[in-house]
Amino acid sequence: MAYPSLAGRTDRMQSSTIRELLKLTARADVLNLAGGLPAAKLFPMEETQAASERALARHGVRALQYGPTDGFPELRAHVAAMLPGAQPDQVIVTSGSQQGLDLVGKVVLDPGDRVAVAAPSYMGALRAFDPYEPEYLTVPSDADGIDLDALEDVLAQGPKFLYVIPDFDNPQGSCMPAARRERLVEAARRHGVMLVEDSPYRELRFDGDEQPTLHALDPGNVVHLGTLSKTLAPGLRVAWAVAPEPLKDWMERAKQASDLHTSTFTQAVALELLDDGILDARKPALRAHYREQCHLLADAVRQEMGDAFRFDLPAGGMFLWGELPSGSDAQAFFHTAIDHGVAFVPGGPFYANGGPSHTLRLSFAQPTEQELQEAARRLGRAWQAFQNGA
């Protein structure tokens, strides 16, 4: 069969570095600190089974039939109630937050348009935007999020939007204080730049006080993305985008062309779980688990690697982000670590326009306590071998 030539945009369709790395970590003897998978042992198995049965009983064929593109009205009302300043008619139920990112790129970006992102930033967002051929403007960030002084210069260059994860961002785990959020929102409004707020980890705060969403601070200039993937289960693929008009209508048209609608069955199940208060009931256990996991890994890595891996302890989320000594090559160290039976994610792919080679990300969400401790020991041994050129 003669295949047609591929579209030019495929040149920018990169595979996810993490998913490619996970292929190398599939060996049973490799402890995985790479993937950002939520803790499977916390999935609400019994509650989801019961909710599935109730969903069919309550909704009947509606749970198995085609549905509205923007989602069940009852589910959209739930989402709006969880987000101050949101209205149900601004909500689109999406097939994971990743689809929300793709919809934003699809309806907003033309080739050559500028997009402002943190350095580093979530690589999945970069991969979602890539096919629409933007130019990335990068903003340095620290443990409190985006550097606002540097942001002013970037916003002055006229990006179509600024993509930001204010709460426990992937990969850094940083959380933006309220004062910085207010200044960010004011700067974006002053420069006429839309904000895309990605919020998958917000409910996983285990230390400190909750901060306002960017959407709550400026609903008319923020597209807010949320999900049940980290709090209930990623297999549901139930997430949402909250967007001001008329952008919401254009995103709905784009979604209709993509998948018609998010699974009606999983929407019905999610609705039952939310109606039953399962999400709120689970939050204390989720937060306690991730806090314990975070401190276990942090303490173990400090013991095994000393000052060779420097990081800030996050107050939520799933990740430790840090630096090896300046000049180190985390990509090369990754292969040594695999040889020693432990995996992480080198930091390079999180930088849209390239970045330092000595950063890396560890995920503490999924492994057991024993696995975290053993993974740290293996990481320490791998570092010694790497230093010795083994």
C-alpha positions as CSV (number, residue, x, y, z in Angstrom):
1,M,0.0,0.0,0.0
2,A,1.3,3.5,-0.9
3,Y,0.9,5.7,2.1
4,P,0.4,9.4,1.6
5,S,3.0,11.9,2.8
6,L,2.5,13.1,6.3
7,A,1.4,16.6,7.2
8,G,4.1,19.1,8.0
9,R,2.8,19.5,11.5
10,T,3.9,15.9,12.3
11,D,7.5,17.2,12.4
12,R,6.6,18.9,15.7
13,M,4.7,15.9,17.2
14,Q,7.3,14.5,19.6
15,S,6.6,11.5,21.7
16,S,6.4,11.9,25.5
17,T,9.8,11.5,27.0
18,I,8.3,10.0,30.1
19,R,6.3,7.4,28.2
20,E,9.4,6.5,26.2
21,L,11.4,6.2,29.4
22,L,8.7,4.0,30.9
23,K,9.4,1.5,28.2
24,L,12.9,1.2,29.6
25,T,11.6,0.8,33.2
26,A,9.2,-2.0,32.4
27,R,11.7,-4.6,33.7
28,A,10.5,-6.1,37.0
29,D,13.8,-5.3,38.7
30,V,13.6,-1.6,38.1
31,L,12.0,0.6,40.8
32,N,10.2,3.4,39.1
33,L,10.5,7.0,40.4
34,A,9.8,8.3,36.9
35,G,6.1,8.1,36.1
36,G,3.6,10.5,37.7
37,L,1.0,7.9,38.3
38,P,-1.3,8.3,41.4
39,A,-1.2,5.7,44.1
40,A,-3.3,2.8,42.8
41,K,-3.9,1.5,46.3
42,L,-6.0,4.6,47.0
43,F,-8.3,4.1,44.1
44,P,-12.0,3.9,45.3
45,M,-12.5,0.4,43.9
46,E,-15.6,-0.6,45.9
47,E,-17.1,2.8,45.7
48,T,-16.7,2.9,41.9
49,Q,-18.2,-0.5,41.5
50,A,-21.3,0.6,43.5
51,A,-21.4,3.9,41.6
52,S,-21.3,2.1,38.3
53,E,-24.3,0.0,39.3
54,R,-26.2,3.1,40.5
55,A,-25.3,5.0,37.4
56,L,-27.0,2.4,35.2
57,A,-30.0,2.2,37.5
58,R,-30.4,6.0,37.7
59,H,-29.5,7.0,34.2
60,G,-30.5,3.9,32.2
61,V,-29.7,4.2,28.5
62,R,-28.5,7.7,29.0
63,A,-25.3,6.3,30.5
64,L,-24.7,4.3,27.3
65,Q,-26.0,6.6,24.6
66,Y,-24.4,9.6,22.9
67,G,-24.5,12.7,25.0
68,P,-24.0,16.5,24.8
69,T,-20.6,17.6,23.7
70,D,-20.0,19.8,26.7
71,G,-21.0,17.1,29.2
72,F,-23.9,16.1,31.5
73,P,-25.5,19.3,32.9
74,E,-25.5,17.9,36.4
75,L,-21.7,17.2,36.2
76,R,-21.0,20.7,34.9
77,A,-23.0,22.1,37.8
78,H,-20.8,20.1,40.2
79,V,-17.7,21.5,38.6
80,A,-19.0,25.1,38.7
81,A,-19.9,24.7,42.4
82,M,-16.3,23.6,43.1
83,L,-14.7,26.6,41.4
84,P,-15.6,30.1,42.8
85,G,-16.6,32.4,40.0
86,A,-17.6,29.6,37.5
87,Q,-21.0,29.1,35.9
88,P,-22.2,25.7,34.6
89,D,-22.5,27.0,31.0
90,Q,-18.8,27.8,31.0
91,V,-17.8,24.2,31.7
92,I,-16.8,21.6,29.2
93,V,-16.3,18.0,30.4
94,T,-13.2,16.7,28.7
95,S,-11.5,13.4,28.2
96,G,-8.7,14.1,30.7
97,S,-7.0,17.5,31.1
98,Q,-4.8,16.7,28.2
99,Q,-7.7,17.1,25.9
100,G,-8.4,20.5,27.4
101,L,-4.8,21.6,26.6
102,D,-5.2,20.4,23.0
103,L,-8.5,22.2,22.6
104,V,-7.0,25.5,23.8
105,G,-4.1,25.1,21.3
106,K,-6.5,24.1,18.5
107,V,-8.8,27.1,18.8
108,V,-6.3,29.8,19.8
109,L,-2.9,29.1,18.1
110,D,-1.8,29.8,14.5
111,P,1.7,28.9,13.3
112,G,4.2,31.3,14.7
113,D,2.0,32.5,17.6
114,R,3.8,32.9,20.9
115,V,3.0,31.0,24.0
116,A,4.5,31.8,27.4
117,V,5.4,28.9,29.7
118,A,7.5,28.5,32.8
119,A,11.0,27.1,32.6
120,P,10.6,24.2,33.4
121,S,7.1,23.4,32.5
122,Y,4.8,20.3,32.1
123,M,6.1,18.5,29.0
124,G,2.6,17.1,28.3
125,A,1.4,20.7,27.7
126,L,4.3,21.4,25.4
127,R,3.5,18.2,23.4
128,A,-0.2,19.3,23.2
129,F,0.7,22.7,21.9
130,D,3.5,21.6,19.5
131,P,1.4,20.6,16.5
132,Y,0.0,24.1,16.3
133,E,3.5,25.4,15.7
134,P,3.9,28.1,18.4
135,E,7.0,29.9,19.4
136,Y,7.7,29.4,23.1
137,L,8.6,32.3,25.4
138,T,10.0,30.9,28.6
139,V,9.9,32.5,32.1
140,P,12.3,31.4,34.8
141,S,10.6,30.0,37.9
142,D,11.5,29.0,41.5
143,A,10.0,27.4,44.5
144,D,7.2,30.0,44.5
145,G,6.4,29.7,40.8
146,I,7.0,32.1,37.9
147,D,9.5,35.0,38.3
148,L,7.2,38.0,37.9
149,D,10.0,40.4,37.1
150,A,11.0,38.2,34.2
151,L,7.4,37.7,33.3
152,E,6.8,41.4,32.5
153,D,9.4,41.3,29.7
154,V,7.8,38.1,28.3
155,L,4.2,39.4,28.4
156,A,5.4,42.6,26.6
157,Q,6.3,40.3,23.6
158,G,2.6,39.6,23.0
159,P,2.0,35.8,23.7
160,K,-1.4,34.5,22.9
161,F,-1.6,33.1,26.4
162,L,0.5,32.2,29.5
163,Y,0.3,28.5,30.6
164,V,0.8,28.0,34.3
165,I,0.3,25.4,37.0
166,P,0.0,27.5,40.2
167,D,-0.4,24.5,42.6
168,F,2.4,22.0,43.0
169,D,3.4,22.2,39.4
170,N,4.8,19.4,37.3
171,P,7.8,19.1,37.4
172,Q,9.0,21.4,40.2
173,G,6.3,20.9,42.8
174,S,6.2,24.7,43.4
175,C,3.2,26.5,44.8
176,M,2.6,30.1,44.0
177,P,1.7,32.3,47.1
178,A,-1.4,34.4,47.0
179,A,0.4,37.7,46.6
180,R,2.3,36.4,43.5
181,R,-0.9,35.1,42.0
182,E,-2.5,38.5,42.4
183,R,0.4,40.2,40.7
184,L,0.5,37.6,37.9
185,V,-3.2,38.1,37.2
186,E,-2.8,41.9,37.2
187,A,0.2,41.7,34.9
188,A,-1.7,39.4,32.4
189,R,-4.7,41.7,32.4
190,R,-2.6,44.8,31.9
191,H,-0.8,43.2,28.9
192,G,-4.0,41.7,27.5
193,V,-2.7,38.1,27.8
194,M,-5.0,35.2,28.6
195,L,-4.1,32.8,31.3
196,V,-4.4,29.0,31.0
197,E,-4.5,27.6,34.6
198,D,-3.8,23.8,34.8
199,S,-4.8,22.5,38.2
200,P,-4.4,18.7,38.4
201,Y,-2.6,18.7,41.8
202,R,-4.5,21.4,43.7
203,E,-6.3,18.9,46.0
204,L,-3.1,17.2,46.9
205,R,-1.9,19.9,49.3
206,F,-0.5,18.3,52.4
207,D,1.2,21.4,54.1
208,G,0.3,25.0,54.3
209,D,-2.8,27.0,53.5
210,E,-4.9,26.8,50.3
211,Q,-4.3,29.6,47.9
212,P,-7.0,31.2,45.5
213,T,-7.2,29.9,42.0
214,L,-6.2,32.3,39.2
215,H,-9.7,31.8,37.9
216,A,-11.2,33.1,41.1
217,L,-9.0,36.2,40.9
218,D,-10.0,36.9,37.3
219,P,-12.7,34.6,35.8
220,G,-13.0,36.6,32.6
221,N,-9.3,36.1,31.6
222,V,-8.6,32.6,32.8
223,V,-9.2,29.2,31.2
224,H,-9.2,26.8,34.2
225,L,-8.4,23.0,33.7
226,G,-9.3,20.5,36.4
227,T,-9.5,16.7,36.6
228,L,-10.5,13.7,38.7
229,S,-7.4,11.8,37.6
230,K,-5.3,12.5,40.7
231,T,-8.1,12.4,43.2
232,L,-10.4,9.6,42.1
233,A,-8.8,7.6,39.2
234,P,-7.2,8.5,35.8
235,G,-9.0,5.6,34.1
236,L,-12.3,7.6,34.3
237,R,-10.8,10.2,32.0
238,V,-13.2,12.8,33.4
239,A,-11.8,16.3,33.5
240,W,-13.0,19.8,32.6
241,A,-12.2,23.1,31.1
242,V,-13.9,26.3,32.4
243,A,-13.6,29.0,29.8
244,P,-15.1,32.5,29.3
245,E,-17.4,33.1,26.3
246,P,-17.0,33.0,23.4
247,L,-13.9,30.8,23.8
248,K,-16.0,28.0,25.5
249,D,-18.2,27.8,22.4
250,W,-15.2,27.4,20.1
251,M,-13.6,24.8,22.4
252,E,-16.9,22.9,22.3
253,R,-17.0,22.9,18.5
254,A,-13.4,21.6,18.5
255,K,-14.2,18.8,20.9
256,Q,-17.3,17.9,18.9
257,A,-15.0,17.3,15.9
258,S,-12.5,15.3,18.0
259,D,-14.6,12.9,20.0
260,L,-18.2,14.1,20.0
261,H,-18.3,13.9,23.8
262,T,-16.6,12.5,26.9
263,S,-17.8,9.0,27.8
264,T,-21.3,9.2,29.0
265,F,-20.8,6.1,31.2
266,T,-17.8,7.5,33.1
267,Q,-19.5,10.8,33.4
268,A,-22.5,9.1,35.0
269,V,-20.2,7.1,37.4
270,A,-18.3,10.3,38.3
271,L,-21.5,12.1,39.0
272,E,-22.6,9.3,41.4
273,L,-19.2,9.5,43.2
274,L,-19.5,13.3,43.5
275,D,-23.1,13.1,44.7
276,D,-22.1,10.6,47.3
277,G,-19.3,12.9,48.6
278,I,-16.6,10.3,47.8
279,L,-14.2,13.0,46.6
280,D,-14.4,15.1,49.7
281,A,-14.3,12.0,51.9
282,R,-11.1,10.9,50.3
283,K,-9.1,14.1,50.5
284,P,-7.7,13.6,54.1
285,A,-6.4,10.1,53.2
286,L,-4.9,11.3,49.9
287,R,-3.1,14.2,51.6
288,A,-1.8,12.1,54.4
289,H,-0.5,9.4,52.0
290,Y,1.3,11.9,49.7
291,R,2.8,13.8,52.7
292,E,4.2,10.6,54.1
293,Q,5.5,9.4,50.7
294,C,7.1,12.8,50.1
295,H,9.0,12.9,53.4
296,L,10.0,9.2,53.1
297,L,11.6,9.8,49.8
298,A,13.2,13.1,50.7
299,D,14.7,11.7,53.9
300,A,16.0,8.6,52.1
301,V,17.5,10.6,49.2
302,R,19.2,13.0,51.6
303,Q,20.7,10.0,53.4
304,E,21.9,8.2,50.3
305,M,23.0,11.2,48.1
306,G,23.8,13.9,50.6
307,D,24.4,17.2,48.9
308,A,24.7,15.6,45.4
309,F,21.0,16.1,44.9
310,R,19.6,19.5,46.0
311,F,15.9,20.1,46.2
312,D,13.1,22.1,47.9
313,L,10.6,20.1,49.8
314,P,7.1,20.6,48.2
315,A,3.9,21.2,50.2
316,G,1.8,19.1,47.9
317,G,1.7,17.1,44.7
318,M,3.7,14.1,43.6
319,F,7.2,15.2,42.8
320,L,10.6,16.1,44.0
321,W,12.5,18.3,41.6
322,G,16.1,19.0,42.1
323,E,19.7,19.5,40.8
324,L,22.8,17.4,40.6
325,P,26.1,19.3,40.8
326,S,26.5,21.9,38.1
327,G,27.8,20.4,34.9
328,S,26.4,16.9,35.5
329,D,24.4,15.2,32.7
330,A,21.2,13.8,34.1
331,Q,20.4,12.0,30.9
332,A,23.7,10.1,31.1
333,F,23.1,9.5,34.8
334,F,19.7,8.0,33.9
335,H,21.2,5.1,32.0
336,T,23.6,4.4,34.9
337,A,20.6,4.5,37.3
338,I,18.7,2.0,35.1
339,D,21.6,-0.3,35.2
340,H,21.3,-0.1,39.0
341,G,17.6,-0.8,39.0
342,V,16.0,2.6,39.5
343,A,14.5,5.1,37.2
344,F,13.8,8.9,37.2
345,V,13.1,11.6,34.6
346,P,15.9,13.8,33.4
347,G,14.9,17.4,33.5
348,G,15.8,18.5,30.0
349,P,12.5,17.7,28.3
350,F,10.6,20.0,30.7
351,Y,12.3,23.1,29.1
352,A,10.6,24.3,26.0
353,N,13.7,26.0,24.6
354,G,16.3,23.9,26.3
355,G,17.6,24.1,29.8
356,P,20.2,22.9,32.3
357,S,21.4,19.3,31.9
358,H,21.7,18.6,35.6
359,T,18.1,18.7,36.7
360,L,15.8,15.7,37.3
361,R,12.4,14.7,38.7
362,L,11.5,12.0,41.1
363,S,7.9,10.8,41.8
364,F,7.0,9.6,45.2
365,A,3.4,8.8,44.5
366,Q,3.2,5.1,43.6
367,P,6.0,3.1,45.3
368,T,5.6,1.5,48.7
369,E,7.6,2.7,51.7
370,Q,10.1,-0.2,51.2
371,E,10.4,0.6,47.5
372,L,11.1,4.3,48.1
373,Q,13.9,3.4,50.6
374,E,15.4,0.9,48.3
375,A,15.1,3.2,45.3
376,A,17.0,5.8,47.2
377,R,19.7,3.3,48.0
378,R,20.0,2.3,44.4
379,L,20.1,5.9,43.3
380,G,22.9,6.6,45.7
381,R,24.9,3.6,44.4
382,A,24.2,4.6,40.9
383,W,25.5,8.1,41.6
384,Q,28.7,6.7,43.0
385,A,29.2,4.5,40.0
386,F,28.4,7.5,37.7
387,Q,31.0,9.6,39.5
388,N,33.6,6.9,39.2
389,G,32.9,6.5,35.4
390,A,31.5,2.9,35.8
